[in-house]
């Protein structure tokens, strides 16, 4: 089965085909459930140990499967890592789409996106760890991905639409680059969280203390709003 269809069926980023097909046989449902357990176990193992340190036998044990099944469904540890990465990006894309920013005032929508990104990073530390690990690998596992370009285009379309609405309403400055804004929204939260341990030592404070997290979010929102608004 093509990889795009495999991820699309899980993420909903592409149209589902054969929607009128009969109910799947028990064996097909069991296979799908097994793959989901493997992916969940792999996500934790890769996030904790990285690609090089992750062990397929540990993934199999946690997934209540066996190594043969993992290789049967995914081909290799590297291919499994790629699928985990694609699913991680798909998950955050789906969550963003659920915000329904088009129904909000442009400024409120932008604040909502900044809040969401910050909260998502805090609640999904495995996502940041997986992204960090892939950057250490120079993104070799995502270079041939057919899924990531779709996800990226959806995100840019969302931000471009938001900026256009803000410009039309006379709230946002013209000429804001959607890609650069997207990077900045990610960066102001990403750096703080991924550097929380060293940052706590350098600045002699607990970066994860509730009061500091609140102040950081407020600063993030103010930074982005000042950048975009007139």
N, C-alpha and C positions, 0 to 999 in steps of 0.2 A: 504493500500500500504506500503511495507517495507520502513523503514526510509532511508536506503542507497540509494535506487532508487529515493526517493523524493529529497534528497540533490544532488544526482548525476545528476539528470535532470537539476537542476539549475546550478551546478558548472562545469559540463563537466568532472569531474574527473573519471567517469566511462563511459563505452560505453552506448549509448542510444539504447534502445530496441524498436522493433516495428516501426522502422523508416519509414516503408512503409504503416503505418496505415492511414486511412482516416483523413481528417481535423477534428479537434475537434468540437463538437457541441458548440453553443454559451454558453450554461449553463456551460460546462466544462471550457471554456475560462473565463467566469465570476468568477468561483470558483478560478481559478488560479490567476486572477487579485486581487481578494479579499485577498487571502493568501499573496500575495506579499505586499499589503498595510499593512496588519497586521504585517508582519515581519519587514517592514521598521519602522512602528510606535513603535513596541516592541523594536527594536534596540535602538531607541532614548530614550525611557522610561527607559529601563534597564541601559543604559549608564549613564543617569542622576540621577536615583534614586536607582540603585542597585536592586537585586532580591527582597529583603525584602520590600523595599520601593515602588517598582513599582506597579501601580494599573491597573488592567485589564480594568476597565471602561474608564480610560484615553487612553489606547491603542486602545480600541474599538472606541472611539470618534475620535481620530486622523486618524484611518484607515477607517472611515466612514462605520463601521461595527457594530456589537453588540456582547455582551459578549457570547451569546449562540453560535455564529459562531466561536468565538475563541476557545471555549471548544470543539466544534464539530471537527474542523480541527486539533487542537493540543493537546487536552485532558486535559491539566492543565497549570497553569502559569509556573511551573517548566519545563514541557516538551517544552513549547514555548521558555523559556530561553535557554534550551539545543540546540534547533534548531537554535536560533539566534547565539549562540556561534559557532556551526558547520559551519554555513554559513559565519561567520566572518573569521574563519580560511581558509575556502575554497576560499574566495575572495582573500586573500593575496597569497595563493598558485597559483591561476590562474594568478594573476598579475606577480608573479615571473616567471612562465612558459613562459609568453609573452616576457620576456627579451631575450630569445633564446641565453643563455650564451654559448652554444656549438659552436656558430658561431664566438665567439670572442677569441682573444688571452687570455690565462689563467690569466695573471696578469690584463689585462683590464676587463675580466669577473668578477674577484674578486672585483675590484674597483666598477664595475657597481652594483654588488650585495649589497655592503656596502652602496653605494649612494641610491639605491632603498629602502633598509630597512629604512634608515634615513628619506627619503622623505615620505615613506608610513606612518610611525609613525606620522610625522608632519601633514600630510593631512587627517589622519584617527584617530583622538584622541579617537573616540568611541571604536575602537578596543582595545586600551590600557586599557581603563576604564572597558570594559567587561572582559578582561583577569584578571585585578586586582580583580574584583569582584568575579570571579570564584576561584581565589586563596584564597580569604577570605573564600569561601565556601569549601575549601580543595579539589576542583575539583570534587566534588561528581557528578556533572551533566555530566561530560565527561568520567567518569570511564567506563561506558558501551557503549560509542559511537563506532559505527562501521565505522564512517567516519574519525575521527581524526587519527587513525593509518595509513590509506591510505594517508592522507595529509602529515603526518610526514615522511612516507617512501619516498614519492615523493621528499620532501625537502632534505632528507639525500642522496638520489640517485643523486640529482642534485649537491650537494656539493662534494660528493665522486667522481663523474665524473670530476668535475672541478679540484679537487686536483690531481687526477690521470693524467690528461692532463698536469698540471703544473710540476709534477714530471718527466714525460716523456720528457718534453721540457727542463728539467734541470733548471727550474726557482724556483720551490717550494721544500722545505725540505721534506724528506720522514718521514712517521710516524705521520703526523698531523691527529688527530682524527676529523672526520667530524662532529660528534655530538658536541664536545667541541667548534669547530670553529663556528658552527651554533649558539650555546649559546652566544659566545662572540660577534659575529656580532650583535645579538639582544640586548645584554646587554649594549654595549657602546652607543647605541642610546636610548634604553628604559629607562635606569636610568636617563639620563640627562633630558628627556622630562617629565617623571612622577614626578621628583623631582624639576621641574623648579621653583615652588613657594618658597619652602624652600631654594633651592639653591640660588635664587636671593637675599634672605635676608642674608644668611650666607656669601656669597661672595660679597655682596653689588654691584650687577650689574643686569642688565636685561637679564636673560638667553635667552629670545626670541628675543633680538635685532638682526637684520640681520647680523651685523658684528660678533657677538658671535656665531650665528648659523653656519655661514660660517667657522669660526675657529674650531668649534666643529666637523663639517663634515670632515675637513682636518685632524684633529687629529684622528678621527675614522679610516679614510682610512690609515693613516700612521701606526697606531697601528696594524691593521690587516695585512697590507703588510709586516711589520717588523716581525710579528709573523710567517708568512707563507713562505716568500721568503728566499732564501739562503743568 
